[in-house]
């Protein structure tokens, strides 16, 4: 019971800090990397909620494919 709450609060903290870093970063590459960290925190929350398929889909689809595409676009635009 205590470990579930501890895991939940740690993953929630990672998610919220990552989301705040996305908004506050001046460098767009760091912002994209913070968004990836936020997605991994969200996947951890899904694992705590006992939804492993959604967690794996979150990592593969969002953190794996879409965020790599965003990172390439930001690097190609030379922002």
Helices and strands as residue ranges (DSSP letters): H 2-24, H 28-48, H 52-57, I 58-66, H 67-77
